[in-house]
């Protein structure tokens, strides 16, 4: 028989076992063994290349497998748990001005079966407070699948692949910096192309929020 206190604890968003110490910040509870297995830092990860970015962890091993599974079978509570790390990283290292309210702009898919993770990440970040999702991008043309392309081919593949749906209104760019949202940051070709389209339309791009960052090569 399970101990009574198990029924009074929140389940882990990843393994569903009861959680004694749910981890820092807002969002669904996660157990320490899962955070260690997925190698999720409490404060997330951040970097500056090829553009400023904030994420939950490194793309590899169990975290890679989890994200592949979530693409096929989305679980909003698991995405929200990962969003907590990206949100912590953003809060601890992103530059900001008083009164700013960042806008979340998910990367739109060109495939018939769209990737569910960027919009799920946006919704989780909205619920965790202070951020708002807005649709500002559309695909201007289809692109090739990038899994087997090198960095230079990825950049060429994504060049001019996006356009902004509208320019900012009066004072909107000053009050609302833009955060591009994607599930995985690899070469940065997709995010850089999206940022270029938004910047050309007059938006101020602060960087990228993601669930995972691939390890640097070399």
Phi and psi in degrees as a GROMACS rama.xvg file:
@    title "Ramachandran Plot"
@    xaxis  label "Phi"
@    yaxis  label "Psi"
@TYPE xy
-74.2121  143.103  UNK-2
-59.8107  146.461  UNK-3
-59.9111  -36.4911  UNK-4
-66.6376  -19.8773  UNK-5
-61.0854  -34.2048  UNK-6
-77.8616  -10.1151  UNK-7
-99.477  -2.95646  UNK-8
-102.156  153.117  UNK-9
-74.0682  142.603  UNK-10
-79.0088  148.109  UNK-11
-64.5814  135.675  UNK-12
-65.9995  -17.7784  UNK-13
-99.4742  -51.3455  UNK-14
-105.855  -10.6735  UNK-15
73.1942  3.55556  UNK-16
-76.916  152.316  UNK-17
-60.3534  145.514  UNK-18
-115.589  124.638  UNK-19
-83.1543  -45.4602  UNK-20
-118.105  102.003  UNK-21
-76.1465  -3.15203  UNK-22
92.7822  164.498  UNK-23
-79.5432  155.552  UNK-24
80.6714  172.053  UNK-25
-73.9869  164.188  UNK-26
117.936  173.529  UNK-27
-60.3471  152.74  UNK-28
-69.3604  145.903  UNK-29
-137.129  142.32  UNK-30
-86.0638  155.315  UNK-31
-61.4221  -42.7657  UNK-32
-58.1688  -39.5584  UNK-33
-67.8729  -42.023  UNK-34
-62.4941  -37.7004  UNK-35
-71.8966  -40.4915  UNK-36
-63.3769  -40.8357  UNK-37
-84.1191  -4.90469  UNK-38
56.0297  53.8997  UNK-39
-99.8087  109.68  UNK-40
-64.974  143.272  UNK-41
-57.2106  -35.5304  UNK-42
-99.881  13.9945  UNK-43
68.9815  -164.854  UNK-44
-128.565  154.188  UNK-45
-146.642  154.481  UNK-46
-158.975  179.076  UNK-47
-123.969  -3.46938  UNK-48
-123.408  140.272  UNK-49
-78.4582  -3.90621  UNK-50
-151.718  161.524  UNK-51
-56.1826  135.459  UNK-52
-144.174  155.545  UNK-53
-139.375  133.153  UNK-54
-147.221  176.842  UNK-55
-86.5492  -36.4398  UNK-56
-171.26  -174.974  UNK-57
-87.6603  138.8  UNK-58
-80.5649  104.934  UNK-59
174.055  161.952  UNK-60
55.1527  -135.765  UNK-61
-61.5352  -33.8312  UNK-62
-67.669  -39.5591  UNK-63
-59.7516  -46.2458  UNK-64
-64.3013  -38.9546  UNK-65
-61.2717  -45.1033  UNK-66
-66.7145  -37.8487  UNK-67
-63.2714  -40.5684  UNK-68
-65.5501  -38.9051  UNK-69
-69.1099  -28.9758  UNK-70
-64.5636  -38.3972  UNK-71
-80.9439  -39.9969  UNK-72
-131.748  83.6231  UNK-73
-60.828  136.234  UNK-74
-127.34  102.543  UNK-75
-55.317  -34.7726  UNK-76
-68.0889  -33.3598  UNK-77
-71.689  -41.2003  UNK-78
-62.9267  -40.8367  UNK-79
-64.1808  -35.9443  UNK-80
-65.9231  -39.445  UNK-81
-69.347  -34.8907  UNK-82
-60.0127  -29.8722  UNK-83
-58.7268  -41.3885  UNK-84
-65.3551  -43.1206  UNK-85
-62.713  -39.7806  UNK-86
-66.3965  -39.8119  UNK-87
-63.3039  -42.8266  UNK-88
-62.776  -42.6308  UNK-89
-62.5146  -45.4049  UNK-90
-64.3556  -31.6709  UNK-91
-88.605  -17.9871  UNK-92
-135.992  -7.3651  UNK-93
-78.667  136.486  UNK-94
-69.6317  148.303  UNK-95
-155.005  159.491  UNK-96
-117.281  152.818  UNK-97
-59.7517  133.015  UNK-98
85.6408  -2.10412  UNK-99
-74.0299  144.02  UNK-100
-129.617  100.832  UNK-101
-61.6288  147.238  UNK-102
-104.968  134.558  UNK-103
-94.3578  124.52  UNK-104
-119.819  101.524  UNK-105
-70.6033  146.06  UNK-106
-68.6478  121.466  UNK-107
-76.8623  146.669  UNK-108
-90.5724  150.474  UNK-109
-100.861  -4.80262  UNK-110
-86.2816  153.721  UNK-111
-61.3935  -42.0453  UNK-112
-97.1112  96.9012  UNK-113
-68.821  150.847  UNK-114
-65.8406  120.357  UNK-115
-79.381  -11.5101  UNK-116
-74.373  -42.657  UNK-117
-57.4832  -47.5907  UNK-118
-65.976  -33.937  UNK-119
-65.1367  -39.6672  UNK-120
-63.5174  -41.9901  UNK-121
-59.4696  -46.2796  UNK-122
-63.5855  -39.0705  UNK-123
-64.8264  -42.5075  UNK-124
-66.5828  -35.4928  UNK-125
-62.0187  -45.4565  UNK-126
-66.6275  -28.9684  UNK-127
-80.9234  -4.48293  UNK-128
104.432  141.193  UNK-129
86.4354  -5.99601  UNK-130
-127.529  152.575  UNK-131
-135.764  134.997  UNK-132
-85.336  142.655  UNK-133
-147.73  143.271  UNK-134
-90.5458  108.041  UNK-135
-122.1  -5.94892  UNK-136
-122.466  148.477  UNK-137
-140.162  157.12  UNK-138
-75.5432  132.798  UNK-139
-93.0082  -15.385  UNK-140
-164.498  158.572  UNK-141
-73.5604  158.974  UNK-142
-129.442  167.426  UNK-143
-77.8087  154.383  UNK-144
-61.8372  140.465  UNK-145
-106.666  3.817  UNK-146
-57.6089  -35.2057  UNK-147
-109.407  13.8587  UNK-148
-94.9548  142.781  UNK-149
-77.0124  176.026  UNK-150
-60.7736  -45.8173  UNK-151
-64.2959  -38.1634  UNK-152
-70.7537  -34.0186  UNK-153
-63.3849  -42.419  UNK-154
-62.7472  -45.7424  UNK-155
-64.3798  -38.0545  UNK-156
-63.8809  -36.3067  UNK-157
-95.0291  -8.50953  UNK-158
-59.104  125.793  UNK-159
67.3581  20.8705  UNK-160
-83.5843  -7.04257  UNK-161
-128.401  158.223  UNK-162
-142.115  148.925  UNK-163
-78.3278  140.872  UNK-164
-74.8391  -26.8815  UNK-165
-163.461  158.213  UNK-166
-80.8378  165.629  UNK-167
-69.8269  150.914  UNK-168
-77.0485  178.316  UNK-169
-56.1301  121.323  UNK-170
76.1281  -4.76396  UNK-171
-67.9789  -41.0575  UNK-172
-65.4431  -33.5399  UNK-173
-70.3276  -40.283  UNK-174
-80.9905  -27.8803  UNK-175
-128.666  89.1485  UNK-176
-65.7745  154.756  UNK-177
-103.786  133.931  UNK-178
-115.225  114.067  UNK-179
-72.5984  143.674  UNK-180
-125.905  126.826  UNK-181
-144.2  166.024  UNK-182
-79.8057  -42.3341  UNK-183
-132.491  134.723  UNK-184
-103.415  118.212  UNK-185
-111.768  -94.1961  UNK-186
-80.2872  -21.7559  UNK-187
88.4887  3.45368  UNK-188
-62.2524  -44.1351  UNK-189
-65.5334  -48.2381  UNK-190
-63.7425  -39.732  UNK-191
-66.6367  -38.6676  UNK-192
-66.3379  -42.4028  UNK-193
-63.2897  -42.2974  UNK-194
-63.4411  -38.8479  UNK-195
-63.8395  -40.4287  UNK-196
-65.5888  -41.8184  UNK-197
-68.7978  -41.6227  UNK-198
-63.3142  -41.848  UNK-199
-61.9488  -29.1579  UNK-200
-83.683  -7.5124  UNK-201
108.855  1.86751  UNK-202
-82.4423  153.681  UNK-203
-101.191  106.941  UNK-204
-88.0301  120.452  UNK-205
-85.3681  -30.7343  UNK-206
154.984  -155.628  UNK-207
-127.46  136.132  UNK-208
-106.559  134.933  UNK-209
-145.041  168.315  UNK-210
-84.3348  -32.2788  UNK-211
-154.579  152.031  UNK-212
-119.072  129.491  UNK-213
-68.986  151.825  UNK-214
-69.0421  142.93  UNK-215
-65.1944  140.976  UNK-216
-92.4182  155.794  UNK-217
